[in-house]
């Protein structure tokens, strides 16, 4: 899953899931980022629009995710904007991509090629 592209989950649901995965209560997270628990609860339930970017950045830091993940989920940024900004896919630095590619074995490349062929066939027949 592309961490910047999954829009099937709402912003509020994503925040709730991340908060629970870090075993944080509404009160704990709200206090940590400087908002009221009721505001956070309404945000998670979709009764509030996503907050401004500065609060999203604080949420991202508290939930240990890249801010871009939340900014895309909130609809503030989209894939086109990220490409224009030169943001590498999956939140990886281009240096990390280069290193990962250099370490792939011929078996790894065969698996990748097979996966791509399977995906292409699936999309062509859907």
C-alpha positions in Angstrom: 0.0 0.0 0.0 1.3 3.4 -0.9 1.3 5.3 2.4 0.4 8.5 0.6 -2.4 7.1 -1.5 -4.8 5.2 0.7 -7.9 7.4 0.7 -10.3 4.5 1.5 -9.9 5.3 5.2 -11.2 8.7 6.4 -8.8 11.1 8.1 -10.7 10.7 11.4 -10.6 6.9 11.2 -6.9 6.9 10.4 -6.2 9.1 13.5 -8.3 6.8 15.7 -6.6 3.7 14.4 -3.1 5.2 14.8 -4.0 6.5 18.3 -5.2 3.1 19.4 -2.2 1.4 17.9 0.0 3.5 20.2 -2.3 2.8 23.2 -3.1 6.4 23.6 -6.4 7.6 25.1 -8.2 10.6 23.6 -7.1 12.6 26.6 -3.4 11.6 26.3 -3.2 12.4 22.6 -5.2 15.6 22.9 -3.0 16.9 25.8 0.1 16.0 23.9 -0.9 18.0 20.8 -2.6 20.9 22.7 -6.3 20.4 21.9 -9.3 19.3 23.9 -10.3 15.6 24.0 -13.8 16.6 22.7 -12.3 18.3 19.6 -10.2 15.2 19.0 -13.2 12.9 19.4 -15.3 15.0 17.0 -12.4 14.9 14.5 -12.0 11.1 14.8 -15.8 10.6 14.3 -15.8 12.8 11.2 -17.9 15.5 12.8 -15.1 18.1 12.3 -13.1 18.9 9.2 -9.5 17.9 9.3 -7.5 20.5 11.2 -5.0 23.0 9.8 -1.6 21.8 8.7 0.2 22.9 11.8 -2.0 20.7 14.0 -1.7 17.8 11.5 2.1 18.0 11.8 1.8 17.8 15.6 -0.6 14.8 15.3 1.9 13.1 12.9 4.8 13.6 15.4 2.7 12.3 18.3 1.5 9.3 16.3 5.0 8.7 14.8 3.9 8.9 11.1 5.2 11.1 8.3 3.3 14.3 8.2 2.7 13.8 4.5 0.6 10.7 5.3 -1.8 12.7 7.3 -1.7 15.7 5.0 -2.8 13.4 2.1 -5.4 11.7 4.2 -6.8 15.1 5.1 -7.0 16.1 1.5 -4.6 18.9 1.9 -2.0 17.3 -0.5 -2.6 14.9 -3.3 -0.4 12.5 -5.4 0.1 15.1 -8.1 1.3 17.7 -5.6 3.6 15.2 -4.0 5.1 14.3 -7.4 5.5 18.0 -8.2 7.4 18.4 -4.8 9.7 15.5 -5.7 8.6 13.4 -2.8 9.7 9.8 -3.3 7.1 7.1 -3.2 6.3 5.2 0.1 8.0 7.9 2.1 11.5 6.5 1.4 14.4 8.7 0.6 15.8 8.2 -2.9 19.1 7.1 -1.3 17.3 4.3 0.5 15.6 3.2 -2.7 18.9 3.1 -4.5 20.5 1.0 -1.7 17.5 -1.3 -1.6 17.6 -1.8 -5.4 21.3 -2.6 -5.3 20.7 -5.3 -2.6 18.0 -7.2 -4.6 19.0 -10.6 -5.7 18.1 -12.2 -9.0 15.4 -14.2 -7.1 14.0 -10.9 -5.7 13.9 -9.4 -9.2 12.1 -12.5 -10.5 9.5 -12.2 -7.7 9.0 -8.5 -8.4 8.6 -9.1 -12.2 6.0 -11.9 -11.5 4.1 -9.6 -9.1 4.0 -6.8 -11.7 2.9 -9.2 -14.4 0.1 -10.5 -12.1 -1.1 -7.0 -11.3 -1.0 -5.9 -15.0 -3.0 -9.0 -16.0 -5.6 -8.3 -13.2 -6.0 -4.7 -14.3 -6.3 -5.5 -18.0 -9.1 -8.0 -17.3 -11.1 -5.9 -14.8 
